Amino acid sequence: MKILFFAESLVAGGQERRLLELIRYYKQNTDFEMALVITEDDIFYQYANELGIKIEIIKRKNIKYDPRLFMKFYRFCKHFKPDIIHAWGKMPTFYSIPTKFISRIPLVSSLIANSKRSFKRFSFDYWFFKANILSADVILSNSEAGIRAYNVKTPKAKVILNGVNIERFNKEFNSKWVRENLEVKTTFMVVMIARFFLVKDFDLFLDVAKELSEIRNDVTFVGIGDGPEWNRINQRKIDEKIDCVILTGARMDVESIVAASDIGLLYTNIKLHGEGISNSIIEYMALGKPVITTDINGGSKEIVLEGESGYCIDRNSKKNTDLINFLLNNDVLRISMGAKGKERINSLFSIDRMGKEFEKVYTDVLFCTNGNRKEANER
């Protein structure tokens, strides 16, 4: 089977890492022939170049919708001759549509990765989304919450939960060295991994850190990631003298940092965004850390067992501060919650399970497509 993956970029993000993990899984466990098309040359995950597949960059101009990409993508497909196009996101799906119909290649779209619709009914983005829904052979979401949020009722829609390579987390991590490297000198460490965009609530992260520092001085908050909001958040940290916070920027060693921490946070601006299944939360739980998230209406409730592996709570700095303080004061409960979370990831969120579910989608859509072609030819 020949699969052509199409994504916007390989920047530091959960969706990008999930795609690369999937490709690596197929390289190790199948005889699939694969290629990857991206529209940006900014590649954060450098191990992408070691996967042994063709990575084609078809850059767009500095405009949101570049019509040249339709032809460029079509030409690459004509050369590669894939059996399946698997588009990751709304833009790659849209740019795949003409090729799908001209070359009669099935289109699988991982279209939904969050749980809050960002466009109004009958707006341009609404019709853009509808075009993707109508054109793709299969619509994939990584959460049930995403399907509900976008009101997708077609039988083409399926949910495939995120999967991670469990082996990444079953290693011996030198937590003492990590803390020394980060210059963490406190007893406890609380971590948040997220891109610094408005949809991620690093303002609440600072608020909670500041409030907890007024109660106790043995906790360091570590924010991992980069993005357009990083400078503003860092300046606020400096201006308000929130000395218990360290902002690392983007890091490749997130597993070792999480392993050295005590609690994992994911604060979401719920007015702007709803999580699908967050890779950050999966990573916290896979490394045995309890989770606190403000994603109360999104996909986080499909992974976090309330009160057992973590908490989904309101955006309230005092409530969050009190809950973190409570967990840090209860070692047995904190460790027990982390263990339950790790068990849940190992059983339900492995890359093996995700890879096999995607493979079944490919097989089913090829069977349906070939069956329809055969029926049409017989007529």
SESEBA-19074 format. One record per residue (C-alpha): x, y, z; residue in three letters. Coordinates in steps of 0.02 Angstrom, whole numbers. Each point is the difference from the previous one (the first is absolute). Example, Ala and Ser with C-alpha at 12.3 -4.5 7.8 and 13.67 -1.06 7.14 Angstrom:
BEGIN
<px = 615 py = -225 pz = 390 residuo = ala>
<px = 69 py = 172 pz = -33 residuo = ser>
//
This chain:
BEGIN
<px = 0 py = 0 pz = 0 residuo = met>
<px = 64 py = 173 pz = -45 residuo = lys>
<px = -51 py = 140 pz = 116 residuo = ile>
<px = 30 py = 185 pz = -28 residuo = leu>
<px = -11 py = 102 pz = 159 residuo = phe>
<px = -34 py = 186 pz = -20 residuo = phe>
<px = 26 py = 124 pz = 144 residuo = ala>
<px = 33 py = 185 pz = 15 residuo = glu>
<px = 161 py = -11 pz = 98 residuo = ser>
<px = 108 py = -95 pz = 124 residuo = leu>
<px = 9 py = 136 pz = 132 residuo = val>
<px = 4 py = -45 pz = 185 residuo = ala>
<px = -177 py = -59 pz = 26 residuo = gly>
<px = -101 py = -151 pz = 55 residuo = gly>
<px = -79 py = -34 pz = -169 residuo = gln>
<px = 167 py = 9 pz = -90 residuo = glu>
<px = 83 py = -118 pz = 122 residuo = arg>
<px = -146 py = -120 pz = -10 residuo = arg>
<px = 16 py = -6 pz = -189 residuo = leu>
<px = 185 py = -39 pz = 8 residuo = leu>
<px = -27 py = -133 pz = 133 residuo = glu>
<px = -128 py = -81 pz = -115 residuo = leu>
<px = 119 py = 1 pz = -148 residuo = ile>
<px = 139 py = -75 pz = 106 residuo = arg>
<px = -120 py = -134 pz = 62 residuo = tyr>
<px = -46 py = -48 pz = -178 residuo = tyr>
<px = 183 py = -2 pz = -53 residuo = lys>
<px = 38 py = -124 pz = 138 residuo = gln>
<px = -156 py = -109 pz = -12 residuo = asn>
<px = -66 py = 3 pz = -180 residuo = thr>
<px = 59 py = -1 pz = -179 residuo = asp>
<px = -91 py = 163 pz = -40 residuo = phe>
<px = 85 py = 116 pz = -121 residuo = glu>
<px = -21 py = 178 pz = 65 residuo = met>
<px = 37 py = 180 pz = -42 residuo = ala>
<px = -36 py = 162 pz = 91 residuo = leu>
<px = -45 py = 169 pz = -74 residuo = val>
<px = 11 py = 158 pz = 107 residuo = ile>
<px = -24 py = 183 pz = -44 residuo = thr>
<px = 126 py = 76 pz = 120 residuo = glu>
<px = 187 py = -34 pz = 10 residuo = asp>
<px = 11 py = 31 pz = 189 residuo = asp>
<px = 33 py = -176 pz = 66 residuo = ile>
<px = 16 py = -10 pz = 189 residuo = phe>
<px = 1 py = -190 pz = 11 residuo = tyr>
<px = 164 py = -33 pz = -87 residuo = gln>
<px = -19 py = -188 pz = 18 residuo = tyr>
<px = -128 py = 16 pz = -141 residuo = ala>
<px = 149 py = -2 pz = -119 residuo = asn>
<px = 54 py = -169 pz = 71 residuo = glu>
<px = -165 py = -90 pz = -34 residuo = leu>
<px = 54 py = -55 pz = -173 residuo = gly>
<px = -146 py = 76 pz = -97 residuo = ile>
<px = -10 py = 137 pz = -130 residuo = lys>
<px = -44 py = 170 pz = 76 residuo = ile>
<px = -58 py = 123 pz = -133 residuo = glu>
<px = -15 py = 184 pz = 45 residuo = ile>
<px = -120 py = 98 pz = -111 residuo = ile>
<px = 7 py = 173 pz = 74 residuo = lys>
<px = -142 py = 122 pz = -16 residuo = arg>
<px = 21 py = 186 pz = -18 residuo = lys>
<px = -37 py = 116 pz = 146 residuo = asn>
<px = -186 py = -19 pz = -28 residuo = ile>
<px = -123 py = -111 pz = 91 residuo = lys>
<px = -70 py = -81 pz = -156 residuo = tyr>
<px = 130 py = -27 pz = -137 residuo = asp>
<px = -82 py = -73 pz = -157 residuo = pro>
<px = 168 py = -61 pz = -66 residuo = arg>
<px = 1 py = -136 pz = 132 residuo = leu>
<px = -142 py = -92 pz = -86 residuo = phe>
<px = 106 py = -30 pz = -155 residuo = met>
<px = 162 py = -32 pz = 95 residuo = lys>
<px = -84 py = -132 pz = 108 residuo = phe>
<px = -84 py = -79 pz = -152 residuo = tyr>
<px = 167 py = -14 pz = -89 residuo = arg>
<px = 82 py = -83 pz = 149 residuo = phe>
<px = -145 py = -123 pz = 15 residuo = cys>
<px = 12 py = -40 pz = -185 residuo = lys>
<px = 183 py = -45 pz = 26 residuo = his>
<px = -21 py = -95 pz = 165 residuo = phe>
<px = -165 py = -87 pz = -47 residuo = lys>
<px = -67 py = -29 pz = 176 residuo = pro>
<px = -141 py = -119 pz = 42 residuo = asp>
<px = -57 py = 115 pz = 142 residuo = ile>
<px = 19 py = 186 pz = 37 residuo = ile>
<px = -4 py = 31 pz = 188 residuo = his>
<px = -17 py = 187 pz = 33 residuo = ala>
<px = 33 py = 69 pz = 173 residuo = trp>
<px = -103 py = 157 pz = 30 residuo = gly>
<px = -120 py = 111 pz = -96 residuo = lys>
<px = 124 py = 82 pz = -120 residuo = met>
<px = 83 py = -161 pz = -60 residuo = pro>
<px = -172 py = -77 pz = -21 residuo = thr>
<px = -58 py = 147 pz = -105 residuo = phe>
<px = 155 py = -3 pz = -111 residuo = tyr>
<px = -24 py = -187 pz = -27 residuo = ser>
<px = -177 py = 11 pz = -68 residuo = ile>
<px = 35 py = 30 pz = -186 residuo = pro>
<px = 130 py = -140 pz = -4 residuo = thr>
<px = -122 py = -119 pz = 86 residuo = lys>
<px = -130 py = 25 pz = -136 residuo = phe>
<px = 116 py = 15 pz = -151 residuo = ile>
<px = 107 py = -151 pz = 47 residuo = ser>
<px = -137 py = -95 pz = 92 residuo = arg>
<px = 107 py = -25 pz = 156 residuo = ile>
<px = -92 py = -28 pz = 166 residuo = pro>
<px = 20 py = 145 pz = 121 residuo = leu>
<px = 11 py = -31 pz = 187 residuo = val>
<px = -8 py = 161 pz = 101 residuo = ser>
<px = 58 py = 19 pz = 181 residuo = ser>
<px = -104 py = 158 pz = 0 residuo = leu>
<px = -49 py = 20 pz = 183 residuo = ile>
<px = 131 py = 14 pz = 137 residuo = ala>
<px = -90 py = 116 pz = 122 residuo = asn>
<px = -172 py = 15 pz = 79 residuo = ser>
<px = -53 py = 180 pz = -29 residuo = lys>
<px = -65 py = 61 pz = -167 residuo = arg>
<px = 90 py = 161 pz = -43 residuo = ser>
<px = -113 py = 63 pz = -140 residuo = phe>
<px = -177 py = 66 pz = -13 residuo = lys>
<px = -138 py = -85 pz = -95 residuo = arg>
<px = -4 py = 48 pz = -186 residuo = phe>
<px = 167 py = 92 pz = 12 residuo = ser>
<px = 138 py = -29 pz = -128 residuo = phe>
<px = 86 py = -122 pz = 119 residuo = asp>
<px = -165 py = -91 pz = 23 residuo = tyr>
<px = -14 py = -35 pz = -187 residuo = trp>
<px = 186 py = -40 pz = -7 residuo = phe>
<px = -28 py = -132 pz = 136 residuo = phe>
<px = -155 py = -66 pz = -88 residuo = lys>
<px = 98 py = -21 pz = -162 residuo = ala>
<px = 127 py = -106 pz = 93 residuo = asn>
<px = -137 py = -105 pz = 81 residuo = ile>
<px = -87 py = -32 pz = -165 residuo = leu>
<px = 157 py = -40 pz = -98 residuo = ser>
<px = 96 py = -115 pz = 117 residuo = ala>
<px = -38 py = -185 pz = 1 residuo = asp>
<px = 32 py = -13 pz = 188 residuo = val>
<px = -4 py = 138 pz = 132 residuo = ile>
<px = 103 py = -35 pz = 156 residuo = leu>
<px = -5 py = 82 pz = 171 residuo = ser>
<px = 110 py = -42 pz = 147 residuo = asn>
<px = -145 py = 21 pz = 123 residuo = ser>
<px = -187 py = -23 pz = 14 residuo = glu>
<px = -7 py = 179 pz = 65 residuo = ala>
<px = 68 py = 60 pz = -168 residuo = gly>
<px = -136 py = -90 pz = -98 residuo = ile>
<px = -133 py = 81 pz = 111 residuo = arg>
<px = 78 py = 174 pz = -6 residuo = ala>
<px = 4 py = 3 pz = -190 residuo = tyr>
<px = -170 py = -84 pz = -13 residuo = asn>
<px = 65 py = -129 pz = -123 residuo = val>
<px = -139 py = -126 pz = -29 residuo = lys>
<px = 59 py = -90 pz = -156 residuo = thr>
<px = 37 py = -187 pz = 14 residuo = pro>
<px = 169 py = 41 pz = -77 residuo = lys>
<px = 55 py = 71 pz = 169 residuo = ala>
<px = 103 py = -108 pz = 116 residuo = lys>
<px = 95 py = 25 pz = 163 residuo = val>
<px = 178 py = -64 pz = 19 residuo = ile>
<px = 77 py = 47 pz = 167 residuo = leu>
<px = 179 py = 61 pz = 4 residuo = asn>
<px = 135 py = -129 pz = 25 residuo = gly>
<px = 178 py = 17 pz = 61 residuo = val>
<px = 154 py = -108 pz = -6 residuo = asn>
<px = -3 py = -71 pz = 177 residuo = ile>
<px = 186 py = -43 pz = -12 residuo = glu>
<px = 39 py = 187 pz = 6 residuo = arg>
<px = -55 py = 1 pz = 181 residuo = phe>
<px = 65 py = -167 pz = 63 residuo = asn>
<px = 177 py = 60 pz = 24 residuo = lys>
<px = 110 py = 45 pz = 146 residuo = glu>
<px = -1 py = 190 pz = 16 residuo = phe>
<px = 128 py = 94 pz = 103 residuo = asn>
<px = -117 py = 120 pz = 89 residuo = ser>
<px = 138 py = 73 pz = 108 residuo = lys>
<px = 102 py = 48 pz = -154 residuo = trp>
<px = -154 py = 73 pz = -87 residuo = val>
<px = -41 py = 110 pz = 148 residuo = arg>
<px = 179 py = 59 pz = 15 residuo = glu>
<px = 3 py = 38 pz = -187 residuo = asn>
<px = -159 py = 104 pz = 16 residuo = leu>
<px = 66 py = 80 pz = 160 residuo = glu>
<px = -149 py = -63 pz = 100 residuo = val>
<px = 50 py = 6 pz = 183 residuo = lys>
<px = -169 py = -32 pz = 81 residuo = thr>
<px = -73 py = -162 pz = 66 residuo = thr>
<px = -144 py = -3 pz = -123 residuo = phe>
<px = -17 py = 38 pz = -185 residuo = met>
<px = -163 py = 32 pz = -96 residuo = val>
<px = 6 py = -3 pz = -190 residuo = val>
<px = -106 py = 60 pz = -147 residuo = met>
<px = 39 py = -49 pz = -180 residuo = ile>
<px = -89 py = 104 pz = -133 residuo = ala>
<px = 29 py = 116 pz = -147 residuo = arg>
<px = -3 py = 182 pz = 55 residuo = phe>
<px = -159 py = 48 pz = -93 residuo = phe>
<px = -152 py = 94 pz = 66 residuo = leu>
<px = -96 py = -163 pz = 8 residuo = val>
<px = 117 py = -62 pz = 137 residuo = lys>
<px = -24 py = 90 pz = 165 residuo = asp>
<px = 175 py = 43 pz = 59 residuo = phe>
<px = -70 py = 152 pz = 89 residuo = asp>
<px = -91 py = -118 pz = 118 residuo = leu>
<px = 162 py = -99 pz = 15 residuo = phe>
<px = 87 py = 158 pz = 63 residuo = leu>
<px = -146 py = 47 pz = 113 residuo = asp>
<px = 2 py = -169 pz = 85 residuo = val>
<px = 189 py = -1 pz = 18 residuo = ala>
<px = -6 py = 173 pz = 79 residuo = lys>
<px = -138 py = -46 pz = 122 residuo = glu>
<px = 81 py = -163 pz = 52 residuo = leu>
<px = 166 py = 89 pz = 31 residuo = ser>
<px = -90 py = 104 pz = 131 residuo = glu>
<px = -47 py = -161 pz = 92 residuo = ile>
<px = 161 py = -100 pz = -19 residuo = arg>
<px = 173 py = 23 pz = -74 residuo = asn>
<px = 43 py = -180 pz = -46 residuo = asp>
<px = -81 py = -9 pz = -173 residuo = val>
<px = 68 py = 46 pz = -173 residuo = thr>
<px = -116 py = 16 pz = -151 residuo = phe>
<px = 77 py = -47 pz = -167 residuo = val>
<px = -82 py = 53 pz = -165 residuo = gly>
<px = 61 py = -95 pz = -155 residuo = ile>
<px = -34 py = 63 pz = -175 residuo = gly>
<px = 16 py = 148 pz = -116 residuo = asp>
<px = -114 py = 107 pz = -106 residuo = gly>
<px = -58 py = 179 pz = -28 residuo = pro>
<px = -57 py = 24 pz = 181 residuo = glu>
<px = 165 py = -52 pz = 78 residuo = trp>
<px = 78 py = 174 pz = 7 residuo = asn>
<px = -155 py = 77 pz = 79 residuo = arg>
<px = -13 py = -136 pz = 132 residuo = ile>
<px = 185 py = 10 pz = 37 residuo = asn>
<px = -9 py = 190 pz = 17 residuo = gln>
<px = -147 py = -16 pz = 119 residuo = arg>
<px = 100 py = -125 pz = 103 residuo = lys>
<px = 143 py = 126 pz = 10 residuo = ile>
<px = -108 py = 152 pz = 35 residuo = asp>
<px = -96 py = -86 pz = 140 residuo = glu>
<px = 156 py = -84 pz = 70 residuo = lys>
<px = -75 py = -175 pz = -7 residuo = ile>
<px = 165 py = -83 pz = 41 residuo = asp>
<px = -71 py = -175 pz = 24 residuo = cys>
<px = -33 py = -18 pz = -188 residuo = val>
<px = 123 py = -63 pz = -131 residuo = ile>
<px = -44 py = 13 pz = -185 residuo = leu>
<px = 112 py = -117 pz = -99 residuo = thr>
<px = -55 py = 32 pz = -179 residuo = gly>
<px = -23 py = -149 pz = -116 residuo = ala>
<px = 90 py = -157 pz = 59 residuo = arg>
<px = 32 py = -172 pz = -73 residuo = met>
<px = 22 py = -80 pz = 171 residuo = asp>
<px = -177 py = 26 pz = 64 residuo = val>
<px = -12 py = -180 pz = 64 residuo = glu>
<px = 146 py = 23 pz = 119 residuo = ser>
<px = -68 py = 167 pz = 62 residuo = ile>
<px = -173 py = -72 pz = 33 residuo = val>
<px = 78 py = -152 pz = 85 residuo = ala>
<px = 90 py = 120 pz = 118 residuo = ala>
<px = -161 py = 92 pz = 42 residuo = ser>
<px = -139 py = -35 pz = 125 residuo = asp>
<px = -159 py = 66 pz = -86 residuo = ile>
<px = -46 py = 36 pz = -181 residuo = gly>
<px = -109 py = 149 pz = -47 residuo = leu>
<px = -95 py = 43 pz = -158 residuo = leu>
<px = -88 py = 167 pz = 11 residuo = tyr>
<px = -111 py = 38 pz = -150 residuo = thr>
<px = -86 py = 164 pz = -46 residuo = asn>
<px = -171 py = -82 pz = -12 residuo = ile>
<px = -76 py = 156 pz = -81 residuo = lys>
<px = 113 py = -29 pz = -150 residuo = leu>
<px = 40 py = -184 pz = 1 residuo = his>
<px = -51 py = -173 pz = 54 residuo = gly>
<px = 125 py = -141 pz = 5 residuo = glu>
<px = -18 py = -159 pz = -100 residuo = gly>
<px = 107 py = -134 pz = 80 residuo = ile>
<px = 152 py = 96 pz = 59 residuo = ser>
<px = 172 py = -77 pz = -28 residuo = asn>
<px = 62 py = 97 pz = 151 residuo = ser>
<px = -126 py = -84 pz = 113 residuo = ile>
<px = 44 py = -170 pz = -73 residuo = ile>
<px = 184 py = 33 pz = 34 residuo = glu>
<px = -33 py = 55 pz = 180 residuo = tyr>
<px = -102 py = -157 pz = 34 residuo = met>
<px = 120 py = -116 pz = -92 residuo = ala>
<px = 136 py = 61 pz = 117 residuo = leu>
<px = -106 py = -26 pz = 154 residuo = gly>
<px = -48 py = 180 pz = 39 residuo = lys>
<px = -172 py = 58 pz = 58 residuo = pro>
<px = -81 py = 127 pz = -116 residuo = val>
<px = -92 py = 163 pz = 31 residuo = ile>
<px = -87 py = 80 pz = -149 residuo = thr>
<px = -128 py = 137 pz = -29 residuo = thr>
<px = -65 py = -87 pz = -156 residuo = asp>
<px = -165 py = -39 pz = 86 residuo = ile>
<px = -106 py = -20 pz = -158 residuo = asn>
<px = 126 py = -71 pz = -122 residuo = gly>
<px = 80 py = -166 pz = -36 residuo = gly>
<px = 104 py = -4 pz = 160 residuo = ser>
<px = -144 py = -86 pz = 91 residuo = lys>
<px = 20 py = -144 pz = -121 residuo = glu>
<px = 175 py = -33 pz = 66 residuo = ile>
<px = 7 py = 71 pz = 178 residuo = val>
<px = -99 py = -102 pz = 125 residuo = leu>
<px = -68 py = 132 pz = 118 residuo = glu>
<px = 72 py = -19 pz = 174 residuo = gly>
<px = 95 py = -157 pz = -50 residuo = glu>
<px = 136 py = 55 pz = -122 residuo = ser>
<px = -29 py = 189 pz = 9 residuo = gly>
<px = -125 py = 141 pz = 3 residuo = tyr>
<px = -94 py = 106 pz = -127 residuo = cys>
<px = -44 py = 161 pz = 93 residuo = ile>
<px = -58 py = 178 pz = -32 residuo = asp>
<px = 115 py = 142 pz = -51 residuo = arg>
<px = 18 py = 65 pz = 176 residuo = asn>
<px = 174 py = 39 pz = 64 residuo = ser>
<px = -43 py = -30 pz = 184 residuo = lys>
<px = -81 py = -169 pz = -36 residuo = lys>
<px = 151 py = -52 pz = -102 residuo = asn>
<px = 122 py = 63 pz = 130 residuo = thr>
<px = -91 py = -92 pz = 139 residuo = asp>
<px = -7 py = -161 pz = -101 residuo = leu>
<px = 186 py = 4 pz = -41 residuo = ile>
<px = 39 py = 37 pz = 182 residuo = asn>
<px = -112 py = -146 pz = 53 residuo = phe>
<px = 86 py = -123 pz = -116 residuo = leu>
<px = 174 py = 56 pz = 49 residuo = leu>
<px = -46 py = -28 pz = 183 residuo = asn>
<px = -65 py = -177 pz = -36 residuo = asn>
<px = 141 py = -105 pz = -70 residuo = asp>
<px = -96 py = -165 pz = 6 residuo = val>
<px = -151 py = 69 pz = -94 residuo = leu>
<px = 108 py = 91 pz = -128 residuo = arg>
<px = 103 py = -155 pz = -38 residuo = ile>
<px = -154 py = -111 pz = -5 residuo = ser>
<px = -87 py = 114 pz = -124 residuo = met>
<px = 154 py = 2 pz = -110 residuo = gly>
<px = 7 py = -190 pz = 1 residuo = ala>
<px = -183 py = -14 pz = -52 residuo = lys>
<px = 30 py = 123 pz = -141 residuo = gly>
<px = 150 py = -97 pz = -63 residuo = lys>
<px = -101 py = -161 pz = 0 residuo = glu>
<px = -137 py = 85 pz = -102 residuo = arg>
<px = 123 py = 62 pz = -132 residuo = ile>
<px = 82 py = -170 pz = -16 residuo = asn>
<px = -168 py = -85 pz = -29 residuo = ser>
<px = -92 py = 126 pz = -110 residuo = leu>
<px = 119 py = 125 pz = -80 residuo = phe>
<px = 142 py = -101 pz = -77 residuo = ser>
<px = 73 py = 35 pz = -173 residuo = ile>
<px = -34 py = -183 pz = -43 residuo = asp>
<px = -187 py = 21 pz = 29 residuo = arg>
<px = -6 py = 166 pz = -96 residuo = met>
<px = 103 py = -68 pz = -144 residuo = gly>
<px = -111 py = -152 pz = -22 residuo = lys>
<px = -157 py = 106 pz = 4 residuo = glu>
<px = 67 py = 115 pz = -136 residuo = phe>
<px = 53 py = -151 pz = -101 residuo = glu>
<px = -177 py = -70 pz = 10 residuo = lys>
<px = -67 py = 168 pz = -64 residuo = val>
<px = 118 py = -8 pz = -149 residuo = tyr>
<px = -47 py = -180 pz = -39 residuo = thr>
<px = -186 py = 33 pz = 14 residuo = asp>
<px = 2 py = 157 pz = -108 residuo = val>
<px = 103 py = -89 pz = -134 residuo = leu>
<px = -120 py = -147 pz = 1 residuo = phe>
<px = -150 py = 116 pz = -18 residuo = cys>
<px = 82 py = 102 pz = -137 residuo = thr>
<px = 55 py = -150 pz = -101 residuo = asn>
<px = -170 py = -80 pz = 24 residuo = gly>
<px = -88 py = 155 pz = -66 residuo = asn>
<px = 119 py = 9 pz = -149 residuo = arg>
<px = -32 py = -183 pz = -41 residuo = lys>
<px = -187 py = 26 pz = 12 residuo = glu>
<px = 9 py = 153 pz = -112 residuo = ala>
<px = 104 py = -93 pz = -129 residuo = asn>
<px = -123 py = -145 pz = -3 residuo = glu>
<px = -139 py = 122 pz = -40 residuo = arg>
//
